[in-house]
Amino acid sequence: MSEKIQINKTGPSTIELEEGKTYWWCRCGRSKEQPFCDGSHGGTGIEPMEYKARSSRKFRFCACKATKKPPFCDGGHLEL
């Protein structure tokens, strides 16, 4: 059964990533490890998105889940 996406917060999460490492962006909004998946999506029908960092630097991940450019913030939270 597919459930609604939960808004975690209305603004981006800025996170330092390591080049070559794989991260799993939470799409459901239920994870306590935002913006990354902790497995809380189980049974929702909403799966996390894989992202492999191409460089070591800070990235702005979407936390409201309203972005049209996942997993990154595109300002969609300003429309909520």
PDB file of N, CA, C and O in Angstrom:
ATOM      1  N   MET A   1       0.847  -1.182   0.000  1.00  0.00           N
ATOM      2  CA  MET A   1       0.000   0.000   0.000  1.00  0.00           C
ATOM      3  C   MET A   1       0.893   1.246   0.000  1.00  0.00           C
ATOM      4  O   MET A   1       1.805   1.353   0.820  1.00  0.00           O
ATOM      5  N   SER A   2       0.641   2.158  -0.888  1.00  0.00           N
ATOM      6  CA  SER A   2       1.406   3.392  -0.972  1.00  0.00           C
ATOM      7  C   SER A   2       0.819   4.443  -0.038  1.00  0.00           C
ATOM      8  O   SER A   2      -0.395   4.648  -0.004  1.00  0.00           O
ATOM      9  N   GLU A   3       1.689   5.104   0.715  1.00  0.00           N
ATOM     10  CA  GLU A   3       1.265   6.133   1.660  1.00  0.00           C
ATOM     11  C   GLU A   3       1.759   7.493   1.195  1.00  0.00           C
ATOM     12  O   GLU A   3       2.588   7.589   0.290  1.00  0.00           O
ATOM     13  N   LYS A   4       1.240   8.546   1.822  1.00  0.00           N
ATOM     14  CA  LYS A   4       1.652   9.901   1.494  1.00  0.00           C
ATOM     15  C   LYS A   4       3.051  10.192   2.021  1.00  0.00           C
ATOM     16  O   LYS A   4       3.467   9.668   3.055  1.00  0.00           O
ATOM     17  N   ILE A   5       3.755  11.025   1.297  1.00  0.00           N
ATOM     18  CA  ILE A   5       5.075  11.485   1.718  1.00  0.00           C
ATOM     19  C   ILE A   5       4.890  12.492   2.848  1.00  0.00           C
ATOM     20  O   ILE A   5       3.997  13.338   2.798  1.00  0.00           O
ATOM     21  N   GLN A   6       5.744  12.393   3.870  1.00  0.00           N
ATOM     22  CA  GLN A   6       5.692  13.316   4.994  1.00  0.00           C
ATOM     23  C   GLN A   6       6.726  14.413   4.798  1.00  0.00           C
ATOM     24  O   GLN A   6       7.840  14.147   4.347  1.00  0.00           O
ATOM     25  N   ILE A   7       6.366  15.634   5.133  1.00  0.00           N
ATOM     26  CA  ILE A   7       7.301  16.750   5.077  1.00  0.00           C
ATOM     27  C   ILE A   7       8.136  16.695   6.345  1.00  0.00           C
ATOM     28  O   ILE A   7       7.597  16.751   7.450  1.00  0.00           O
ATOM     29  N   ASN A   8       9.466  16.585   6.188  1.00  0.00           N
ATOM     30  CA  ASN A   8      10.347  16.504   7.344  1.00  0.00           C
ATOM     31  C   ASN A   8      10.618  17.886   7.915  1.00  0.00           C
ATOM     32  O   ASN A   8      10.486  18.101   9.119  1.00  0.00           O
ATOM     33  N   LYS A   9      10.994  18.817   7.057  1.00  0.00           N
ATOM     34  CA  LYS A   9      11.196  20.211   7.450  1.00  0.00           C
ATOM     35  C   LYS A   9      11.092  21.061   6.200  1.00  0.00           C
ATOM     36  O   LYS A   9      11.229  20.549   5.089  1.00  0.00           O
ATOM     37  N   THR A  10      10.856  22.335   6.362  1.00  0.00           N
ATOM     38  CA  THR A  10      10.692  23.221   5.208  1.00  0.00           C
ATOM     39  C   THR A  10      11.970  24.020   4.984  1.00  0.00           C
ATOM     40  O   THR A  10      12.049  25.209   5.294  1.00  0.00           O
ATOM     41  N   GLY A  11      12.938  23.351   4.452  1.00  0.00           N
ATOM     42  CA  GLY A  11      14.229  23.947   4.134  1.00  0.00           C
ATOM     43  C   GLY A  11      15.207  22.824   3.839  1.00  0.00           C
ATOM     44  O   GLY A  11      14.950  21.674   4.195  1.00  0.00           O
ATOM     45  N   PRO A  12      16.322  23.136   3.196  1.00  0.00           N
ATOM     46  CA  PRO A  12      17.284  22.099   2.838  1.00  0.00           C
ATOM     47  C   PRO A  12      18.122  21.641   4.028  1.00  0.00           C
ATOM     48  O   PRO A  12      18.221  22.329   5.044  1.00  0.00           O
ATOM     49  N   SER A  13      18.719  20.469   3.877  1.00  0.00           N
ATOM     50  CA  SER A  13      19.706  19.957   4.825  1.00  0.00           C
ATOM     51  C   SER A  13      21.049  20.004   4.111  1.00  0.00           C
ATOM     52  O   SER A  13      21.227  19.347   3.086  1.00  0.00           O
ATOM     53  N   THR A  14      21.983  20.765   4.634  1.00  0.00           N
ATOM     54  CA  THR A  14      23.307  20.879   4.034  1.00  0.00           C
ATOM     55  C   THR A  14      24.225  19.856   4.693  1.00  0.00           C
ATOM     56  O   THR A  14      24.449  19.884   5.903  1.00  0.00           O
ATOM     57  N   ILE A  15      24.749  18.954   3.869  1.00  0.00           N
ATOM     58  CA  ILE A  15      25.520  17.815   4.356  1.00  0.00           C
ATOM     59  C   ILE A  15      26.828  17.704   3.577  1.00  0.00           C
ATOM     60  O   ILE A  15      26.836  17.845   2.354  1.00  0.00           O
ATOM     61  N   GLU A  16      27.937  17.452   4.284  1.00  0.00           N
ATOM     62  CA  GLU A  16      29.237  17.193   3.657  1.00  0.00           C
ATOM     63  C   GLU A  16      29.274  15.726   3.230  1.00  0.00           C
ATOM     64  O   GLU A  16      29.094  14.826   4.050  1.00  0.00           O
ATOM     65  N   LEU A  17      29.510  15.497   1.928  1.00  0.00           N
ATOM     66  CA  LEU A  17      29.589  14.139   1.405  1.00  0.00           C
ATOM     67  C   LEU A  17      31.010  13.802   1.003  1.00  0.00           C
ATOM     68  O   LEU A  17      31.836  14.682   0.762  1.00  0.00           O
ATOM     69  N   GLU A  18      31.276  12.495   0.936  1.00  0.00           N
ATOM     70  CA  GLU A  18      32.588  11.991   0.564  1.00  0.00           C
ATOM     71  C   GLU A  18      32.544  11.439  -0.861  1.00  0.00           C
ATOM     72  O   GLU A  18      31.688  10.617  -1.189  1.00  0.00           O
ATOM     73  N   GLU A  19      33.462  11.891  -1.694  1.00  0.00           N
ATOM     74  CA  GLU A  19      33.523  11.444  -3.094  1.00  0.00           C
ATOM     75  C   GLU A  19      33.561   9.927  -3.194  1.00  0.00           C
ATOM     76  O   GLU A  19      34.314   9.263  -2.480  1.00  0.00           O
ATOM     77  N   GLY A  20      32.738   9.385  -4.092  1.00  0.00           N
ATOM     78  CA  GLY A  20      32.695   7.957  -4.353  1.00  0.00           C
ATOM     79  C   GLY A  20      31.802   7.169  -3.408  1.00  0.00           C
ATOM     80  O   GLY A  20      31.503   6.006  -3.680  1.00  0.00           O
ATOM     81  N   LYS A  21      31.374   7.763  -2.319  1.00  0.00           N
ATOM     82  CA  LYS A  21      30.515   7.064  -1.358  1.00  0.00           C
ATOM     83  C   LYS A  21      29.060   7.139  -1.819  1.00  0.00           C
ATOM     84  O   LYS A  21      28.631   8.143  -2.387  1.00  0.00           O
ATOM     85  N   THR A  22      28.303   6.064  -1.567  1.00  0.00           N
ATOM     86  CA  THR A  22      26.895   5.999  -1.931  1.00  0.00           C
ATOM     87  C   THR A  22      26.035   6.376  -0.736  1.00  0.00           C
ATOM     88  O   THR A  22      26.263   5.914   0.382  1.00  0.00           O
ATOM     89  N   TYR A  23      25.042   7.223  -0.987  1.00  0.00           N
ATOM     90  CA  TYR A  23      24.099   7.681   0.030  1.00  0.00           C
ATOM     91  C   TYR A  23      22.688   7.354  -0.442  1.00  0.00           C
ATOM     92  O   TYR A  23      22.427   7.298  -1.643  1.00  0.00           O
ATOM     93  N   TRP A  24      21.786   7.140   0.501  1.00  0.00           N
ATOM     94  CA  TRP A  24      20.390   6.835   0.179  1.00  0.00           C
ATOM     95  C   TRP A  24      19.513   7.943   0.732  1.00  0.00           C
ATOM     96  O   TRP A  24      19.317   8.047   1.943  1.00  0.00           O
ATOM     97  N   TRP A  25      18.977   8.784  -0.177  1.00  0.00           N
ATOM     98  CA  TRP A  25      18.134   9.915   0.191  1.00  0.00           C
ATOM     99  C   TRP A  25      16.726   9.433   0.525  1.00  0.00           C
ATOM    100  O   TRP A  25      16.112   8.701  -0.252  1.00  0.00           O
ATOM    101  N   CYS A  26      16.228   9.841   1.669  1.00  0.00           N
ATOM    102  CA  CYS A  26      14.878   9.480   2.109  1.00  0.00           C
ATOM    103  C   CYS A  26      13.857  10.194   1.235  1.00  0.00           C
ATOM    104  O   CYS A  26      13.898  11.417   1.099  1.00  0.00           O
ATOM    105  N   ARG A  27      12.949   9.440   0.648  1.00  0.00           N
ATOM    106  CA  ARG A  27      11.865  10.018  -0.154  1.00  0.00           C
ATOM    107  C   ARG A  27      10.557  10.096   0.613  1.00  0.00           C
ATOM    108  O   ARG A  27       9.673  10.875   0.255  1.00  0.00           O
ATOM    109  N   CYS A  28      10.424   9.294   1.669  1.00  0.00           N
ATOM    110  CA  CYS A  28       9.141   9.206   2.372  1.00  0.00           C
ATOM    111  C   CYS A  28       8.978  10.264   3.463  1.00  0.00           C
ATOM    112  O   CYS A  28       7.850  10.604   3.822  1.00  0.00           O
ATOM    113  N   GLY A  29      10.083  10.789   3.997  1.00  0.00           N
ATOM    114  CA  GLY A  29      10.023  11.788   5.053  1.00  0.00           C
ATOM    115  C   GLY A  29       9.930  11.206   6.452  1.00  0.00           C
ATOM    116  O   GLY A  29       9.865  11.961   7.422  1.00  0.00           O
ATOM    117  N   ARG A  30       9.922   9.886   6.585  1.00  0.00           N
ATOM    118  CA  ARG A  30       9.761   9.247   7.891  1.00  0.00           C
ATOM    119  C   ARG A  30      11.086   8.996   8.619  1.00  0.00           C
ATOM    120  O   ARG A  30      11.087   8.776   9.830  1.00  0.00           O
ATOM    121  N   SER A  31      12.195   9.026   7.908  1.00  0.00           N
ATOM    122  CA  SER A  31      13.496   8.707   8.491  1.00  0.00           C
ATOM    123  C   SER A  31      13.867   9.670   9.616  1.00  0.00           C
ATOM    124  O   SER A  31      13.639  10.875   9.512  1.00  0.00           O
ATOM    125  N   LYS A  32      14.433   9.139  10.674  1.00  0.00           N
ATOM    126  CA  LYS A  32      14.958   9.954  11.783  1.00  0.00           C
ATOM    127  C   LYS A  32      16.384  10.404  11.475  1.00  0.00           C
ATOM    128  O   LYS A  32      16.970  11.173  12.236  1.00  0.00           O
ATOM    129  N   GLU A  33      16.942   9.929  10.361  1.00  0.00           N
ATOM    130  CA  GLU A  33      18.309  10.247   9.949  1.00  0.00           C
ATOM    131  C   GLU A  33      18.309  11.200   8.751  1.00  0.00           C
ATOM    132  O   GLU A  33      19.208  11.121   7.913  1.00  0.00           O
ATOM    133  N   GLN A  34      17.341  12.084   8.651  1.00  0.00           N
ATOM    134  CA  GLN A  34      17.189  12.996   7.514  1.00  0.00           C
ATOM    135  C   GLN A  34      18.485  13.728   7.211  1.00  0.00           C
ATOM    136  O   GLN A  34      19.193  14.147   8.127  1.00  0.00           O
ATOM    137  N   PRO A  35      18.797  13.882   5.943  1.00  0.00           N
ATOM    138  CA  PRO A  35      17.957  13.620   4.780  1.00  0.00           C
ATOM    139  C   PRO A  35      18.107  12.200   4.233  1.00  0.00           C
ATOM    140  O   PRO A  35      17.631  11.895   3.139  1.00  0.00           O
ATOM    141  N   PHE A  36      18.776  11.329   5.008  1.00  0.00           N
ATOM    142  CA  PHE A  36      19.058   9.988   4.516  1.00  0.00           C
ATOM    143  C   PHE A  36      18.118   8.949   5.104  1.00  0.00           C
ATOM    144  O   PHE A  36      17.499   9.161   6.147  1.00  0.00           O
ATOM    145  N   CYS A  37      18.026   7.834   4.419  1.00  0.00           N
ATOM    146  CA  CYS A  37      17.120   6.739   4.771  1.00  0.00           C
ATOM    147  C   CYS A  37      17.631   5.956   5.984  1.00  0.00           C
ATOM    148  O   CYS A  37      18.825   5.683   6.103  1.00  0.00           O
ATOM    149  N   ASP A  38      16.710   5.603   6.877  1.00  0.00           N
ATOM    150  CA  ASP A  38      17.017   4.711   7.994  1.00  0.00           C
ATOM    151  C   ASP A  38      16.144   3.457   7.959  1.00  0.00           C
ATOM    152  O   ASP A  38      16.122   2.687   8.919  1.00  0.00           O
ATOM    153  N   GLY A  39      15.425   3.254   6.853  1.00  0.00           N
ATOM    154  CA  GLY A  39      14.575   2.078   6.704  1.00  0.00           C
ATOM    155  C   GLY A  39      13.141   2.280   7.155  1.00  0.00           C
ATOM    156  O   GLY A  39      12.343   1.345   7.098  1.00  0.00           O
ATOM    157  N   SER A  40      12.793   3.483   7.603  1.00  0.00           N
ATOM    158  CA  SER A  40      11.442   3.763   8.100  1.00  0.00           C
ATOM    159  C   SER A  40      10.372   3.700   7.024  1.00  0.00           C
ATOM    160  O   SER A  40       9.182   3.722   7.338  1.00  0.00           O
ATOM    161  N   HIS A  41      10.769   3.622   5.765  1.00  0.00           N
ATOM    162  CA  HIS A  41       9.815   3.576   4.649  1.00  0.00           C
ATOM    163  C   HIS A  41       9.147   2.213   4.508  1.00  0.00           C
ATOM    164  O   HIS A  41       8.213   2.066   3.720  1.00  0.00           O
ATOM    165  N   GLY A  42       9.603   1.228   5.248  1.00  0.00           N
ATOM    166  CA  GLY A  42       9.068  -0.131   5.127  1.00  0.00           C
ATOM    167  C   GLY A  42       7.547  -0.161   5.151  1.00  0.00           C
ATOM    168  O   GLY A  42       6.925   0.366   6.074  1.00  0.00           O
ATOM    169  N   GLY A  43       6.950  -0.778   4.137  1.00  0.00           N
ATOM    170  CA  GLY A  43       5.507  -0.911   4.040  1.00  0.00           C
ATOM    171  C   GLY A  43       4.788   0.281   3.434  1.00  0.00           C
ATOM    172  O   GLY A  43       3.567   0.248   3.284  1.00  0.00           O
ATOM    173  N   THR A  44       5.525   1.343   3.080  1.00  0.00           N
ATOM    174  CA  THR A  44       4.881   2.547   2.527  1.00  0.00           C
ATOM    175  C   THR A  44       4.755   2.497   1.009  1.00  0.00           C
ATOM    176  O   THR A  44       3.921   3.194   0.430  1.00  0.00           O
ATOM    177  N   GLY A  45       5.576   1.678   0.366  1.00  0.00           N
ATOM    178  CA  GLY A  45       5.606   1.667  -1.092  1.00  0.00           C
ATOM    179  C   GLY A  45       6.486   2.779  -1.644  1.00  0.00           C
ATOM    180  O   GLY A  45       6.569   2.956  -2.860  1.00  0.00           O
ATOM    181  N   ILE A  46       7.148   3.535  -0.758  1.00  0.00           N
ATOM    182  CA  ILE A  46       8.038   4.630  -1.154  1.00  0.00           C
ATOM    183  C   ILE A  46       9.470   4.183  -0.872  1.00  0.00           C
ATOM    184  O   ILE A  46       9.816   3.882   0.271  1.00  0.00           O
ATOM    185  N   GLU A  47      10.297   4.142  -1.908  1.00  0.00           N
ATOM    186  CA  GLU A  47      11.672   3.667  -1.766  1.00  0.00           C
ATOM    187  C   GLU A  47      12.650   4.842  -1.752  1.00  0.00           C
ATOM    188  O   GLU A  47      12.369   5.878  -2.355  1.00  0.00           O
ATOM    189  N   PRO A  48      13.810   4.700  -1.065  1.00  0.00           N
ATOM    190  CA  PRO A  48      14.821   5.757  -1.061  1.00  0.00           C
ATOM    191  C   PRO A  48      15.508   5.866  -2.420  1.00  0.00           C
ATOM    192  O   PRO A  48      15.436   4.951  -3.240  1.00  0.00           O
ATOM    193  N   MET A  49      16.168   6.988  -2.644  1.00  0.00           N
ATOM    194  CA  MET A  49      16.889   7.230  -3.897  1.00  0.00           C
ATOM    195  C   MET A  49      18.392   7.110  -3.654  1.00  0.00           C
ATOM    196  O   MET A  49      18.933   7.722  -2.733  1.00  0.00           O
ATOM    197  N   GLU A  50      19.052   6.319  -4.486  1.00  0.00           N
ATOM    198  CA  GLU A  50      20.504   6.167  -4.394  1.00  0.00           C
ATOM    199  C   GLU A  50      21.191   7.386  -5.008  1.00  0.00           C
ATOM    200  O   GLU A  50      20.797   7.868  -6.070  1.00  0.00           O
ATOM    201  N   TYR A  51      22.240   7.883  -4.313  1.00  0.00           N
ATOM    202  CA  TYR A  51      23.046   8.979  -4.852  1.00  0.00           C
ATOM    203  C   TYR A  51      24.510   8.681  -4.544  1.00  0.00           C
ATOM    204  O   TYR A  51      24.874   8.449  -3.391  1.00  0.00           O
ATOM    205  N   LYS A  52      25.340   8.688  -5.575  1.00  0.00           N
ATOM    206  CA  LYS A  52      26.775   8.480  -5.394  1.00  0.00           C
ATOM    207  C   LYS A  52      27.475   9.818  -5.579  1.00  0.00           C
ATOM    208  O   LYS A  52      27.381  10.432  -6.642  1.00  0.00           O
ATOM    209  N   ALA A  53      28.176  10.269  -4.545  1.00  0.00           N
ATOM    210  CA  ALA A  53      28.839  11.578  -4.571  1.00  0.00           C
ATOM    211  C   ALA A  53      29.966  11.594  -5.593  1.00  0.00           C
ATOM    212  O   ALA A  53      30.828  10.715  -5.600  1.00  0.00           O
ATOM    213  N   ARG A  54      29.947  12.602  -6.453  1.00  0.00           N
ATOM    214  CA  ARG A  54      30.978  12.753  -7.494  1.00  0.00           C
ATOM    215  C   ARG A  54      32.161  13.576  -7.007  1.00  0.00           C
ATOM    216  O   ARG A  54      33.214  13.608  -7.645  1.00  0.00           O
ATOM    217  N   SER A  55      31.977  14.247  -5.860  1.00  0.00           N
ATOM    218  CA  SER A  55      33.060  15.024  -5.270  1.00  0.00           C
ATOM    219  C   SER A  55      32.827  15.132  -3.767  1.00  0.00           C
ATOM    220  O   SER A  55      31.709  14.940  -3.288  1.00  0.00           O
ATOM    221  N   SER A  56      33.886  15.440  -3.031  1.00  0.00           N
ATOM    222  CA  SER A  56      33.782  15.657  -1.593  1.00  0.00           C
ATOM    223  C   SER A  56      33.532  17.141  -1.365  1.00  0.00           C
ATOM    224  O   SER A  56      34.413  17.975  -1.577  1.00  0.00           O
ATOM    225  N   ARG A  57      32.331  17.451  -0.936  1.00  0.00           N
ATOM    226  CA  ARG A  57      31.939  18.833  -0.663  1.00  0.00           C
ATOM    227  C   ARG A  57      30.568  18.837  -0.001  1.00  0.00           C
ATOM    228  O   ARG A  57      29.971  17.783   0.216  1.00  0.00           O
ATOM    229  N   LYS A  58      30.071  20.033   0.319  1.00  0.00           N
ATOM    230  CA  LYS A  58      28.741  20.158   0.912  1.00  0.00           C
ATOM    231  C   LYS A  58      27.680  20.161  -0.184  1.00  0.00           C
ATOM    232  O   LYS A  58      27.855  20.773  -1.238  1.00  0.00           O
ATOM    233  N   PHE A  59      26.577  19.465   0.086  1.00  0.00           N
ATOM    234  CA  PHE A  59      25.439  19.392  -0.817  1.00  0.00           C
ATOM    235  C   PHE A  59      24.187  19.814  -0.049  1.00  0.00           C
ATOM    236  O   PHE A  59      24.089  19.578   1.155  1.00  0.00           O
ATOM    237  N   ARG A  60      23.230  20.436  -0.742  1.00  0.00           N
ATOM    238  CA  ARG A  60      21.955  20.842  -0.136  1.00  0.00           C
ATOM    239  C   ARG A  60      20.866  19.862  -0.559  1.00  0.00           C
ATOM    240  O   ARG A  60      20.341  19.929  -1.671  1.00  0.00           O
ATOM    241  N   PHE A  61      20.540  18.948   0.359  1.00  0.00           N
ATOM    242  CA  PHE A  61      19.517  17.936   0.098  1.00  0.00           C
ATOM    243  C   PHE A  61      18.138  18.453   0.488  1.00  0.00           C
ATOM    244  O   PHE A  61      17.979  19.171   1.475  1.00  0.00           O
ATOM    245  N   CYS A  62      17.148  18.071  -0.308  1.00  0.00           N
ATOM    246  CA  CYS A  62      15.762  18.423  -0.032  1.00  0.00           C
ATOM    247  C   CYS A  62      15.291  17.671   1.209  1.00  0.00           C
ATOM    248  O   CYS A  62      15.503  16.464   1.325  1.00  0.00           O
ATOM    249  N   ALA A  63      14.649  18.387   2.139  1.00  0.00           N
ATOM    250  CA  ALA A  63      14.077  17.761   3.331  1.00  0.00           C
ATOM    251  C   ALA A  63      12.549  17.801   3.297  1.00  0.00           C
ATOM    252  O   ALA A  63      11.897  17.036   4.008  1.00  0.00           O
ATOM    253  N   CYS A  64      11.970  18.688   2.474  1.00  0.00           N
ATOM    254  CA  CYS A  64      10.507  18.802   2.409  1.00  0.00           C
ATOM    255  C   CYS A  64       9.901  17.792   1.439  1.00  0.00           C
ATOM    256  O   CYS A  64       8.694  17.552   1.460  1.00  0.00           O
ATOM    257  N   LYS A  65      10.740  17.202   0.589  1.00  0.00           N
ATOM    258  CA  LYS A  65      10.345  16.193  -0.400  1.00  0.00           C
ATOM    259  C   LYS A  65       9.501  16.766  -1.540  1.00  0.00           C
ATOM    260  O   LYS A  65       8.858  16.016  -2.274  1.00  0.00           O
ATOM    261  N   ALA A  66       9.503  18.100  -1.689  1.00  0.00           N
ATOM    262  CA  ALA A  66       8.733  18.751  -2.757  1.00  0.00           C
ATOM    263  C   ALA A  66       9.605  19.119  -3.969  1.00  0.00           C
ATOM    264  O   ALA A  66       9.106  19.702  -4.931  1.00  0.00           O
ATOM    265  N   THR A  67      10.885  18.788  -3.928  1.00  0.00           N
ATOM    266  CA  THR A  67      11.791  19.142  -5.021  1.00  0.00           C
ATOM    267  C   THR A  67      11.406  18.464  -6.329  1.00  0.00           C
ATOM    268  O   THR A  67      10.855  17.363  -6.344  1.00  0.00           O
ATOM    269  N   LYS A  68      11.707  19.141  -7.411  1.00  0.00           N
ATOM    270  CA  LYS A  68      11.534  18.555  -8.740  1.00  0.00           C
ATOM    271  C   LYS A  68      12.899  18.105  -9.283  1.00  0.00           C
ATOM    272  O   LYS A  68      13.001  17.638 -10.417  1.00  0.00           O
ATOM    273  N   LYS A  69      13.947  18.253  -8.453  1.00  0.00           N
ATOM    274  CA  LYS A  69      15.313  17.864  -8.830  1.00  0.00           C
ATOM    275  C   LYS A  69      15.929  16.985  -7.733  1.00  0.00           C
ATOM    276  O   LYS A  69      16.995  17.304  -7.206  1.00  0.00           O
ATOM    277  N   PRO A  70      15.250  15.871  -7.388  1.00  0.00           N
ATOM    278  CA  PRO A  70      15.748  15.036  -6.299  1.00  0.00           C
ATOM    279  C   PRO A  70      17.143  14.481  -6.579  1.00  0.00           C
ATOM    280  O   PRO A  70      17.463  14.160  -7.724  1.00  0.00           O
ATOM    281  N   PRO A  71      17.966  14.366  -5.552  1.00  0.00           N
ATOM    282  CA  PRO A  71      17.671  14.557  -4.140  1.00  0.00           C
ATOM    283  C   PRO A  71      17.950  15.964  -3.625  1.00  0.00           C
ATOM    284  O   PRO A  71      17.928  16.195  -2.416  1.00  0.00           O
ATOM    285  N   PHE A  72      18.207  16.894  -4.517  1.00  0.00           N
ATOM    286  CA  PHE A  72      18.659  18.220  -4.095  1.00  0.00           C
ATOM    287  C   PHE A  72      17.536  19.235  -3.939  1.00  0.00           C
ATOM    288  O   PHE A  72      16.492  19.131  -4.583  1.00  0.00           O
ATOM    289  N   CYS A  73      17.763  20.209  -3.084  1.00  0.00           N
ATOM    290  CA  CYS A  73      16.797  21.287  -2.869  1.00  0.00           C
ATOM    291  C   CYS A  73      16.740  22.174  -4.107  1.00  0.00           C
ATOM    292  O   CYS A  73      17.777  22.571  -4.639  1.00  0.00           O
ATOM    293  N   ASP A  74      15.533  22.483  -4.563  1.00  0.00           N
ATOM    294  CA  ASP A  74      15.341  23.398  -5.685  1.00  0.00           C
ATOM    295  C   ASP A  74      14.473  24.582  -5.273  1.00  0.00           C
ATOM    296  O   ASP A  74      13.995  25.332  -6.124  1.00  0.00           O
ATOM    297  N   GLY A  75      14.269  24.750  -3.962  1.00  0.00           N
ATOM    298  CA  GLY A  75      13.435  25.838  -3.473  1.00  0.00           C
ATOM    299  C   GLY A  75      11.971  25.479  -3.380  1.00  0.00           C
ATOM    300  O   GLY A  75      11.150  26.344  -3.076  1.00  0.00           O
ATOM    301  N   GLY A  76      11.615  24.227  -3.634  1.00  0.00           N
ATOM    302  CA  GLY A  76      10.211  23.792  -3.590  1.00  0.00           C
ATOM    303  C   GLY A  76       9.542  24.061  -2.255  1.00  0.00           C
ATOM    304  O   GLY A  76       8.321  24.208  -2.192  1.00  0.00           O
ATOM    305  N   HIS A  77      10.332  24.127  -1.177  1.00  0.00           N
ATOM    306  CA  HIS A  77       9.774  24.392   0.145  1.00  0.00           C
ATOM    307  C   HIS A  77       9.159  25.783   0.245  1.00  0.00           C
ATOM    308  O   HIS A  77       8.324  26.040   1.112  1.00  0.00           O
ATOM    309  N   LEU A  78       9.571  26.667  -0.636  1.00  0.00           N
ATOM    310  CA  LEU A  78       9.032  28.038  -0.644  1.00  0.00           C
ATOM    311  C   LEU A  78       7.582  28.082  -1.151  1.00  0.00           C
ATOM    312  O   LEU A  78       6.872  29.069  -0.959  1.00  0.00           O
ATOM    313  N   GLU A  79       7.162  26.989  -1.803  1.00  0.00           N
ATOM    314  CA  GLU A  79       5.805  26.894  -2.342  1.00  0.00           C
ATOM    315  C   GLU A  79       4.835  26.176  -1.412  1.00  0.00           C
ATOM    316  O   GLU A  79       3.636  26.119  -1.687  1.00  0.00           O
ATOM    317  N   LEU A  80       5.351  25.626  -0.308  1.00  0.00           N
ATOM    318  CA  LEU A  80       4.500  24.852   0.618  1.00  0.00           C
ATOM    319  C   LEU A  80       3.641  25.749   1.492  1.00  0.00           C
ATOM    320  O   LEU A  80       2.874  25.255   2.318  1.00  0.00           O
TER     321      LEU A  80
END
